[in-house]
Amino acid sequence: MASSASLSLSSLPSEHAISPSMYSLTSLVLPCGDPSSCHKPRRLRSTSRIPTCSAFQKSSHVSRNVHSSGVCGATNSTAALISVDESTLSDEKEPNVLDGAGKVRPPRVIVAGGGIGGLLFALAAKNKGMDVKVFERDLSAIRGEGQYRGPIQIQSNALAALEAVDQSVAEEIMINGCVTGDRINGLVDGISGDWYCKFDTFTPAAEKGLPVTRVISRMTLQKILAEAVGPEIIENNSNVVDFQDHGSKVTVELEDGRKIEGDLLVGADGIWSKVRSKLFGPCDATYSGYTCYTGIADFIPPDIETVGYRVFLGHKQYFVSSDVGYGKMQWYAFYNEPAGGVDEGPKKERLLKLFANWCDGVIDLLIATPEEMILRRDIFDRIPIFNWSKGRTTLLGDSAHAMQPNMGQGGCMAIEDGYQLAVELEKSWKEAAAGGKPIDIVAALKRYEGERVLRVGAIHGMARMAAIMASTYKPYLGVGLGPLEFLTNLRIPHPGRVGGRFFIALFMPIMLDWVLGGNSSKLEGRVPSCRLTDKASGDLKTWFDDDDALERAINAEWYLTPANVMMSELGSTSGRSDIIRLPQREGHSVFVGSKADELVEGDFVAVDAPGVSDKHAQITYREGAFYITDLQSTKGTSMMDIEGKQYRLPSSTPTRLRAGFTICLGDDSKAAFKVKLRKSELPPKAVNRPQLMELAAAAS
């Protein structure tokens, strides 16, 4: 373990107090030289001492020899001794080359930002024996003191990179995550809830020996990474505000006036990066045109065992929902409007108006979310750049390529960045050790940039395209045409919808294969393998091809309810004659009419409404589905499907009843019932996973 610490001037004895605020990362152990032959750190002898005032120069710098030397990643030593070689304090001829033992010392790396990308890189660099220091403005979210920010999706490509960095840390992250890649994921129509396109994220992972996509509490992920990096490396309440590249070293300035010296600076300080601004000049972030509401709710969708996440498509608005485990759902509602908007009233009330005519999958989730769990932020990204580095400074994650969240790849790209940067730095270090020459930091940063720019640029573009597709979706002719909106009543499929479905079906498998598996060949030392616990259902392929089979696989309670009844009201049906429970027993029937009939074989539900015949209709469960039959009623039985098409049922002919359909007995609205599904408890697979206490505590 590389053990690094800043030398705090205030901690020195009073007789050694000095005025300059510039100092270097200081070493706790001597370096071990060539990383390939690094076994154990060599501790300092007892003659080592705290430097006197004369050891520090009041010029604009302190010698490169006051630094934090590398430590083998195999050790956990934390020796509390500091070494200063006063005989070489003024030597600037060969930066980052030789230590006192005549061996090439490790690079001294300064990381600005302790987010996911910065922490992952710090862990990778630490495990390779480099001397790392992370300066973070605010770690309160990691410690659970900040407001809960919700889960983050870690897809197969990022999980594999995590494994390549640190297998035990990756294992802990996967144990604490909720697997979504073993189920159906994809796009649905926001109004009807009908499937538009399904995504297979399981097959690319399984074929390439990668972990299956998960979601995990962002707070938990950062906590795991921070603990692995270590408190001796992360310095909280330390905001990097400026830096200087001297050619042979980099000096960063913190908000409190302190100055730190290192061999390179990694800007991992997010979309509003100060490092990027200083490196390439000020550049405004690009507003996506969408504000995003997000929330988390105690909610179990009826198809929780078969569906991981959905994107509900709409015109200038869209909605995303994802299972995050332990009976909770995370959602994101995107709406097209100018940036900087403020809600004058409750956010939940506004959302229910904006999505008023959308399907139950959206409305039920919004209703189940407490107002205090709903947050709002505008969505920005940055125009891709193809130059991330200059001199001894480079960018990582959102600092280099902030992207829209629609692909779920923002954090994943930061993780890939962190892995690759550590690899390239280690290569230069080994080359220097073999040749006894300076570590070529600039060459390492350029190689890193070259390995990452094209892949990240392509995925950045895909994220923008996904946002456009999700928000410009038009199911029927007339949508978004103002005076011609009446054309939507004709239910004529929009040509863009038809063409889009064909395009997605053709290219989505290719795209997913490249996004999820395209970086796996660069992961040095990682053996392709799959976890047995990530195994998907044997019916997964059938569910992709057959919507009917997917619906039959839903293990939930079925009800007939008035249209305005929400899922939360279905748990207690006692005393309500207008909520009808449909038993899922093979061959069992429920009869509906105006007068009870003791002679029927099954249950009888009396509906007191004009137009309902004595024995009006029969609903029977057969082979995993419900069928409704009109029993030659006087006023007939009609049905409206999830796309809003209404038609009258033929008498004495069973018709398939589906979730979201509405049936009307006769011609009175009081006898109209909607088919709703309810899941009353978590499936065993979810219950048996380890509890994620931070998620439960923060969301309660």
Secondary structure as UniProt FT lines:
FT   STRAND          4..6
FT   HELIX           9..11
FT   HELIX           14..16
FT   STRAND          22..27
FT   HELIX           35..37
FT   TURN            46..47
FT   HELIX           53..55
FT   TURN            64..65
FT   TURN            73..74
FT   HELIX           86..88
FT   TURN            89..90
FT   TURN            95..96
FT   TURN            100..101
FT   STRAND          108..112
FT   HELIX           116..127
FT   TURN            128..129
FT   STRAND          131..135
FT   TURN            140..144
FT   STRAND          151..154
FT   HELIX           156..165
FT   HELIX           167..176
FT   STRAND          178..179
FT   TURN            181..182
FT   STRAND          184..189
FT   TURN            190..192
FT   STRAND          195..199
FT   HELIX           202..208
FT   STRAND          214..217
FT   HELIX           218..229
FT   TURN            231..233
FT   STRAND          234..235
FT   STRAND          240..245
FT   STRAND          250..254
FT   TURN            255..256
FT   STRAND          259..262
FT   STRAND          264..267
FT   TURN            271..272
FT   HELIX           274..280
FT   STRAND          286..298
FT   TURN            302..306
FT   STRAND          307..313
FT   STRAND          317..325
FT   TURN            326..327
FT   STRAND          328..336
FT   TURN            339..340
FT   HELIX           347..354
FT   TURN            355..357
FT   HELIX           360..367
FT   HELIX           371..373
FT   STRAND          375..381
FT   TURN            391..392
FT   STRAND          393..395
FT   HELIX           398..401
FT   HELIX           405..407
FT   HELIX           410..435
FT   HELIX           441..471
FT   TURN            477..480
FT   HELIX           482..490
FT   HELIX           495..517
FT   TURN            518..519
FT   HELIX           520..522
FT   TURN            524..525
FT   HELIX           532..534
FT   TURN            538..539
FT   HELIX           540..545
FT   HELIX           547..552
FT   STRAND          557..561
FT   TURN            563..564
FT   HELIX           567..571
FT   TURN            574..575
FT   TURN            577..578
FT   STRAND          580..582
FT   TURN            586..587
FT   STRAND          589..593
FT   TURN            598..599
FT   STRAND          603..606
FT   TURN            610..611
FT   TURN            614..615
FT   STRAND          617..622
FT   TURN            623..624
FT   STRAND          625..630
FT   STRAND          637..640
FT   TURN            642..643
FT   STRAND          646..648
FT   STRAND          655..657
FT   TURN            659..660
FT   STRAND          662..665
FT   TURN            666..667
FT   HELIX           669..671
FT   STRAND          672..678
FT   HELIX           684..687
FT   HELIX           693..699
//
